[in-house]
């Protein structure tokens, strides 16, 4: 089973690798430490460095199990080995936010009759939102989850991942929490599961902290109604704008 480099090596943010193909403004490396985005999580930021220069990575395009890296200059041409460098502060923020959304998701799922996620988005400003199918929920009860969220952060629960067959994931209640999307399966039909010890276990393709205690405090910034069924909960890391 081929696992993504960023899942297998979450702390490795600098990688020297060979180039499979290169065209003006884009590079196809043999390996990449970059998370390309998906499931509401923003793609990593960073740059590629080679003997001819250094340019920021502006985006990604998948191709046959590999990942084209789109550079910020459409005319630049890359030759020879490259060093891929992920922005550590931005990756760290995404890992904190994504782990925080899983803690929130777990508490809503447990205390609000298995409510499913209808939308999710992590922001570059240190905030994130989760939308839930909660037509009759009391917004004050949702706001009151901030205390339990931070209790679970302080417990420093281990965060691990494993893989199960896609059919098993769909057949196991609670493993797939979104009403509309799930992480893409591997080539051999497995789906990645993120497990927060003793709290939560669900399908996810994003990047996470190694334990909940590595996160700073999480605030519930806002709870609002979005249509007849949806409740939107916006959370933020310390220092994020309310």
C-alpha positions in Angstrom: 0.0 0.0 0.0 1.4 3.4 -1.0 1.0 6.0 1.7 1.5 9.7 1.1 4.8 11.0 2.2 3.2 13.7 4.4 1.2 11.0 6.2 4.2 8.6 6.6 6.6 11.4 7.6 4.6 14.2 9.2 7.6 16.0 10.8 9.7 15.9 7.6 9.3 19.3 6.0 12.5 19.5 3.9 13.2 16.9 1.3 15.7 16.5 -1.5 14.2 14.6 -4.4 14.7 13.9 -8.1 12.6 15.5 -10.8 10.5 13.1 -12.9 9.3 15.8 -15.3 9.5 19.5 -15.6 7.9 22.1 -17.8 7.9 25.9 -17.7 6.3 26.9 -14.4 5.8 23.4 -13.1 7.7 20.4 -11.6 6.8 16.8 -11.1 9.1 15.5 -8.2 9.6 11.8 -7.4 8.5 12.5 -3.8 7.0 15.5 -2.1 6.5 16.5 1.6 3.7 18.9 0.6 0.1 18.3 1.6 -1.9 19.3 -1.5 -5.1 20.3 0.2 -8.5 18.7 0.4 -11.4 18.0 2.7 -11.6 21.6 3.8 -7.8 21.8 4.7 -5.7 24.3 2.8 -2.7 23.1 0.9 0.8 23.5 2.4 2.8 26.6 1.6 6.5 26.6 0.8 9.0 26.6 -2.0 11.3 24.6 -4.3 15.0 25.2 -4.4 17.5 24.0 -7.0 20.8 25.0 -8.4 19.2 27.6 -10.7 17.2 29.4 -8.0 14.2 29.2 -5.6 10.5 29.8 -6.2 7.4 29.6 -4.1 4.9 26.8 -4.8 1.6 28.3 -5.8 -0.5 25.1 -6.3 -0.7 21.4 -7.0 -2.1 19.2 -9.7 -2.4 15.4 -9.2 -1.1 13.1 -12.0 -1.0 9.3 -11.9 -0.3 9.1 -8.2 2.3 11.9 -8.3 1.9 15.6 -7.8 2.7 18.5 -10.1 4.0 21.5 -8.2 2.9 24.7 -9.8 5.4 27.6 -9.3 4.7 31.2 -8.8 6.5 32.1 -12.0 5.0 30.4 -15.1 8.1 30.9 -17.1 10.8 29.4 -14.8 12.4 26.1 -15.8 13.7 23.7 -13.3 16.5 21.2 -14.0 18.3 18.7 -11.8 17.5 17.6 -8.2 15.3 19.9 -6.1 14.9 20.6 -2.4 11.2 20.9 -1.4 10.6 23.0 1.7 7.3 23.2 3.5 6.4 26.3 5.5 6.6 24.9 9.1 4.4 27.6 10.8 1.6 27.2 8.3 1.7 23.4 8.5 1.7 23.6 12.2 -1.4 25.8 12.2 -3.2 23.5 9.8 -2.4 20.5 12.1 -3.7 22.3 15.2 -6.9 23.5 13.5 -7.6 20.1 11.9 -7.1 18.3 15.2 -9.3 20.8 16.9 -12.1 20.2 14.4 -11.9 16.5 15.1 -12.3 17.1 18.8 -15.3 19.4 18.2 -16.7 16.9 15.7 -16.4 14.1 18.3 -18.2 16.0 21.0 -21.1 17.1 18.7 -21.4 13.5 17.4 -21.6 12.1 20.9 -23.9 14.7 22.5 -26.2 15.5 19.6 -27.4 12.1 18.4 -24.7 11.4 15.8 -25.1 14.7 13.9 -23.1 14.6 10.6 -20.9 17.2 9.1 -22.3 19.1 6.1 -19.3 21.3 5.4 -15.9 22.2 6.7 -13.2 24.8 6.0 -9.9 25.6 7.7 -8.7 29.1 7.2 -5.3 30.7 6.9 -6.2 33.1 9.7 -6.1 30.5 12.5 -9.8 29.8 12.4 -11.9 27.0 11.1 -15.6 26.2 10.7 -17.7 23.1 10.8 -21.3 22.9 9.6 -23.5 20.2 11.2 -26.9 18.9 10.3 -28.5 20.1 13.6 -32.0 21.5 12.8 -33.2 21.6 16.5 -29.9 22.3 18.4 -29.7 24.8 21.1 -26.9 27.2 20.1 -26.0 27.8 23.8 -25.3 24.1 24.3 -23.0 24.2 21.3 -21.1 27.2 22.7 -20.7 25.4 26.0 -18.5 22.8 24.2 -15.5 25.1 24.5 -14.8 23.9 28.0 -14.9 20.1 27.2 -12.8 20.8 24.0 -10.0 22.3 26.0 -10.3 19.6 28.7 -9.5 17.1 25.9 -6.6 19.2 24.7 -5.1 19.1 28.2 -5.5 15.4 28.5 -2.9 15.1 25.7 -4.6 12.2 23.9 -2.5 10.4 21.3 -3.5 10.9 17.7 -2.7 8.0 15.3 -3.9 6.7 11.9 -4.5 3.4 10.2 -6.2 2.1 7.1 -9.3 -0.1 6.6 -11.0 -1.4 3.5 -13.4 1.1 2.0 -16.4 -1.2 2.3 -15.6 -1.7 6.0 -15.4 2.1 6.5 -18.8 2.6 4.9 -20.3 -0.3 6.9 -19.0 0.9 10.3 -21.3 3.6 11.9 -19.4 6.8 12.7 -16.3 6.2 10.6 -17.5 8.5 7.8 -18.9 11.7 9.4 -19.6 13.8 6.3 -22.9 13.7 4.5 -21.2 14.5 1.2 -17.5 13.6 1.1 -14.9 11.1 2.3 -11.2 10.9 1.8 -10.2 9.2 -1.4 -9.2 5.5 -1.1 -5.7 4.3 -1.8 -5.0 2.4 -5.0 -5.7 -0.9 -3.2 -9.0 0.2 -1.9 -8.2 1.3 1.7 -9.3 4.5 3.4 -7.3 6.3 6.1 -8.7 6.5 9.6 -7.6 9.1 12.2 -7.9 7.9 15.8 -7.8 10.2 18.8 -7.3 7.7 21.7 -10.4 7.0 23.7 -12.3 9.9 22.0 -12.8 9.6 18.3 -12.2 7.5 15.2 -13.1 8.7 11.7 -12.0 8.8 8.1 -9.8 11.7 7.2 -7.0 12.5 4.7 -5.6 15.6 6.4 -2.6 16.4 8.6 -2.9 16.3 12.4 -0.9 16.7 15.6 0.7 13.7 17.2 -1.4 14.3 20.4 -4.1 16.8 21.5 -1.8 18.4 24.1 0.4 19.8 21.4 -2.4 22.3 20.5 -2.9 25.6 22.2 -6.3 26.5 23.6 -9.2 26.5 21.2 -12.0 29.0 21.4 -15.5 28.8 20.0 -15.8 32.1 18.2 -19.3 31.9 16.9 -22.3 29.7 16.5 -24.9 30.6 13.8 -27.8 29.1 11.9 -27.2 28.5 8.2 -30.5 27.5 6.6 -33.2 25.3 8.1 -30.9 22.4 9.1 -27.3 23.6 9.5 -25.5 25.0 12.5 -22.1 26.6 11.8 -19.5 26.5 14.6 -16.5 28.6 14.1 -13.4 27.9 16.2 -10.1 29.7 16.5 -6.6 29.2 17.9 -5.1 31.6 20.4 -4.7 35.0 18.8 -7.2 34.4 16.0 -9.7 37.2 15.4 -13.1 36.7 16.9 
